[in-house]
Amino acid sequence: MKSTLLGCLVAAAALSARPRRKTSIGTKRKPTTKTPLAAPETFVAATICQAQEPNENFSPLVVPERCRGAAVTRPWFRQVGLDDLFPGAGLGAAFDESSDFRAALRRVAREDCCDENSPVRFDMTCSAQGSWRRPAPATDRVLRETLGASAPTGDEFYAGIGGSALDGVSPRTGHFIDIVGGPGSRRLARYAWHQDRGGDADAVTVMLGFPAASGQRGCGVFSHVAPLSHLVVNDADEGNHSRPREFSDERGERRFLDVDAVPEASIVRPAYGRGRELIVYSDARVIHSAPDAIHRESLCRFM
């Protein structure tokens, strides 16, 4: 009995020796307040592109003497309308007003032009490539269903686009690609200036723009171009004019064009619209890049 009592006294003494926690009775603890996180600014490519100017009164980019070739005296680029290529067919109006027609045209272009063994041939969210110099029965069918007797045949459609000339020269390789996506559709992107066929002085490219919406006008559909004052001469291209030439690599190191940046005055943002559905440009007399902001479904490129 004595030992039990002694143990209780020792335990009580130990408890009394522990520091007491302060308590507050009858008052409420103030709630902790935090500054709410600011919502990220919404990126709306359509709004950005609508505010952009084409810069049709551009200043050509001066090519440094180190890599300067002949002075450019021929046209850099021009824009063309579908009605210019196919007068009286009603193609320009149908293309401008019908999203169903544009979607069908993209799909049959892949059916006729793209490689049959491509796993993304009919995945319209991915780019797909092939050749525009092939029979085009699927395109022929869609054109006639939409335009009736005035429609060009599928073969005439691709021959007309691929045969579009700049200063008498048109695309030669037959390469076709339906280009989809890009960082400029989600955020303002850095330019990736380049030429597709290096030192080929006669390389010409045609692009058919597929807008994001019917009746669309303005920038964001076509690639942006920077016209050059002179051709670029690069010893590394000797004997190989088919490979691409990049303005800079992924680390930003200079390559074939020794300039720090392309000035704003030299950047042309071609405006898309009715009667301006295509752009034809010289791959040697300009450098080009995907837009900094993209507002389109896709871009079909003919080389």
C-alpha positions in Angstrom: 0.0 0.0 0.0 2.8 2.4 0.9 4.7 1.5 -2.3 1.6 2.3 -4.4 1.1 5.6 -2.6 4.8 6.5 -3.1 4.6 5.7 -6.8 1.6 8.0 -7.3 3.4 10.8 -5.5 6.4 10.4 -7.7 4.3 10.5 -10.9 2.4 13.6 -9.7 5.6 15.4 -9.0 6.9 14.5 -12.5 3.8 15.9 -14.1 3.9 19.1 -12.1 7.6 19.6 -13.3 6.7 19.6 -17.0 6.2 23.0 -18.6 2.5 23.8 -19.0 1.2 24.7 -22.5 -0.5 28.1 -22.7 -4.1 28.0 -23.6 -6.5 30.7 -24.6 -10.1 30.4 -23.3 -13.0 32.2 -24.7 -11.1 33.7 -27.7 -11.0 32.4 -31.3 -7.8 31.8 -33.1 -7.4 34.3 -36.1 -7.6 32.4 -39.4 -4.4 32.3 -41.4 -4.7 34.4 -44.5 -2.7 33.8 -47.7 -2.5 35.9 -50.8 -4.4 34.1 -53.5 -2.3 32.9 -56.4 -2.7 35.0 -59.5 -4.3 33.2 -62.4 -2.0 32.8 -65.4 -2.7 35.2 -68.2 -4.8 33.4 -70.8 -3.0 32.9 -74.2 -5.5 33.5 -77.0 -3.7 33.1 -80.3 -6.6 34.5 -82.3 -6.5 37.8 -80.4 -2.7 38.1 -80.8 -2.8 37.3 -84.5 -5.6 39.7 -85.1 -3.6 42.5 -83.6 -0.4 41.8 -85.7 0.5 43.7 -88.8 1.8 42.0 -92.0 4.6 44.5 -92.4 4.3 44.7 -96.1 6.7 47.7 -96.2 9.5 45.5 -94.9 13.3 46.2 -95.0 15.3 43.3 -96.3 17.6 41.6 -93.8 21.2 42.6 -94.7 23.3 39.5 -95.2 26.8 39.9 -93.6 29.7 40.1 -96.0 31.2 36.9 -94.6 28.4 34.8 -96.2 27.1 37.3 -98.8 26.4 36.1 -102.4 24.7 37.8 -105.3 22.3 40.7 -104.6 18.6 39.7 -104.7 17.0 41.3 -107.6 14.1 38.9 -108.1 10.8 38.7 -106.1 11.0 37.2 -102.6 7.4 36.0 -102.4 3.9 36.6 -103.6 0.4 35.7 -102.4 -2.2 33.9 -104.7 -5.9 33.3 -104.5 -7.6 30.0 -105.2 -9.9 31.9 -107.7 -6.8 33.1 -109.5 -5.7 29.5 -110.0 -9.1 28.1 -110.8 -11.3 30.9 -112.2 -15.0 30.3 -112.4 -14.9 27.2 -110.3 -16.3 28.8 -107.1 -13.4 27.3 -105.1 -12.5 30.5 -103.2 -16.0 31.0 -101.9 -16.5 27.3 -100.8 -13.1 27.3 -99.1 -13.8 30.5 -97.3 -17.3 29.7 -96.1 -17.4 25.9 -95.4 -15.4 24.3 -92.6 -16.8 20.9 -93.7 -15.4 21.4 -97.1 -12.0 22.4 -95.8 -11.9 19.4 -93.4 -12.9 17.0 -96.2 -10.2 18.5 -98.5 -7.5 18.0 -95.9 -8.6 14.4 -95.3 -8.6 13.5 -99.0 -5.3 15.2 -99.5 -3.9 12.8 -97.1 -5.6 9.9 -98.8 -4.2 10.8 -102.2 -0.9 12.3 -101.3 0.4 10.8 -98.1 2.3 7.6 -97.7 0.0 4.6 -97.3 2.1 3.0 -94.6 2.3 6.2 -92.5 0.8 5.5 -89.0 -0.5 9.1 -88.8 -1.9 9.3 -92.3 -5.4 9.9 -91.1 -4.6 11.3 -87.6 -5.5 14.9 -88.4 -3.8 16.1 -85.2 -0.4 15.0 -86.5 1.6 16.2 -89.6 1.7 13.7 -92.5 3.7 13.8 -95.7 4.1 12.3 -99.1 3.9 13.5 -102.7 1.5 15.8 -104.5 2.5 14.3 -107.9 0.1 11.3 -107.6 -3.3 10.4 -109.0 -5.9 12.1 -106.8 -9.3 10.3 -107.1 -10.4 11.1 -103.6 -9.8 14.8 -104.0 -11.5 14.7 -107.4 -14.6 13.2 -105.7 -14.8 15.9 -103.0 -14.3 18.8 -105.4 -17.1 17.6 -107.7 -19.5 16.9 -104.8 -18.9 20.5 -103.6 -18.5 22.5 -106.8 -20.3 20.4 -109.3 -19.4 20.5 -113.0 -17.2 23.6 -112.6 -14.8 21.8 -110.3 -11.2 21.1 -111.4 -10.2 17.5 -111.3 -8.1 16.3 -108.3 -5.1 16.1 -110.6 -5.7 19.6 -111.9 -6.1 20.9 -108.3 -2.7 19.7 -107.2 -1.0 20.6 -110.5 -2.4 24.1 -110.2 -1.2 24.6 -106.7 2.2 22.9 -107.2 2.7 24.7 -110.5 2.3 28.1 -109.0 5.4 30.0 -110.0 7.6 32.8 -108.6 9.4 34.7 -111.4 8.8 31.8 -113.7 10.0 29.0 -111.3 7.7 26.6 -109.5 8.2 23.7 -107.0 10.3 20.8 -108.3 10.6 18.0 -105.8 6.9 17.0 -105.5 7.1 16.8 -101.7 3.9 17.4 -99.8 3.2 17.8 -96.1 0.2 18.8 -94.1 1.7 20.7 -91.2 -0.2 20.6 -87.9 0.5 22.1 -84.5 3.5 24.0 -83.1 4.3 25.9 -79.9 2.9 29.1 -81.3 -0.6 27.7 -80.9 -0.2 27.4 -77.1 2.2 30.2 -76.3 4.2 32.9 -77.9 7.1 30.9 -79.6 10.6 31.8 -80.5 11.3 32.0 -84.2 13.3 29.1 -85.8 14.5 30.7 -89.0 15.7 28.4 -91.7 15.8 27.5 -95.4 14.5 24.0 -96.4 16.8 23.4 -99.4 20.0 25.1 -98.4 21.9 26.6 -101.3 19.4 25.7 -104.0 18.9 29.1 -105.7 15.9 27.9 -107.6 14.0 26.3 -104.8 10.4 27.5 -104.6 7.7 26.6 -102.0 3.9 27.0 -102.1 1.8 26.9 -99.0 -2.0 26.6 -98.9 -3.4 27.8 -95.6 -6.3 26.2 -93.8 -7.7 28.8 -91.4 -9.1 28.0 -87.9 -12.5 29.4 -88.8 -14.6 30.4 -91.8 -14.2 34.0 -92.9 -10.9 34.3 -91.1 -8.6 37.3 -92.0 -5.2 38.2 -90.8 -1.9 36.8 -89.6 -1.2 33.5 -87.9 -1.8 31.1 -90.8 1.3 31.3 -93.0 4.9 31.0 -92.1 6.6 34.2 -91.4 9.4 35.2 -93.8 12.4 37.5 -93.7 13.5 38.6 -97.2 17.2 38.7 -97.7 19.3 41.5 -99.3 21.6 38.9 -100.9 21.8 35.1 -101.4 23.7 33.3 -98.6 26.9 31.5 -99.6 28.1 28.8 -97.3 31.1 26.6 -98.0 29.5 23.7 -96.1 26.8 23.5 -98.8 29.3 22.8 -101.5 27.8 20.0 -103.6 24.8 19.5 -101.3 22.0 21.9 -101.9 19.1 19.7 -100.7 19.7 19.8 -96.9 18.1 22.4 -94.6 20.1 25.4 -93.3 19.2 26.6 -89.8 19.5 30.2 -88.6 20.7 28.8 -85.2 20.8 25.5 -83.4 18.9 24.5 -80.2 21.5 26.2 -78.0 21.2 29.4 -80.0 24.6 29.2 -81.5 25.0 30.8 -84.9 25.2 28.7 -88.0 24.9 29.9 -91.6 23.8 33.5 -91.1 26.0 35.5 -88.8 23.5 38.0 -87.4 22.5 38.3 -83.7 18.7 38.5 -84.5 16.3 39.2 -87.3 15.1 42.8 -86.8 11.4 43.4 -86.5 11.5 45.6 -89.6 12.5 42.5 -91.7 9.8 40.1 -90.4 6.9 39.7 -92.8 3.7 38.1 -91.3 1.7 37.3 -94.5 -2.0 38.0 -93.9 -4.4 35.2 -94.9 -7.8 35.9 -96.4 -10.2 35.4 -99.3 -8.1 35.8 -102.4 -4.9 35.3 -100.4 -5.2 31.6 -99.6 -1.7 30.7 -100.8 1.8 32.0 -100.5 4.6 31.3 -103.0 8.2 32.1 -101.9 11.8 31.6 -102.8 13.6 29.3 -100.4 16.9 31.0 -101.3 15.8 34.6 -101.2 14.1 34.4 -97.8 14.5 32.7 -94.5 11.3 31.5 -92.9 9.8 30.2 -89.6 6.6 29.0 -88.1 4.7 32.0 -86.7 5.3 33.2 -83.2 1.6 32.8 -82.7 -0.4 30.2 -84.7 -4.1 30.5 -85.6 -5.0 27.9 -88.2 -6.0 24.3 -88.7 -3.0 23.4 -90.8 -0.7 24.4 -93.6 -0.2 22.3 -96.7 3.3 22.8 -98.1 4.2 21.9 -101.8 7.8 21.7 -102.8 
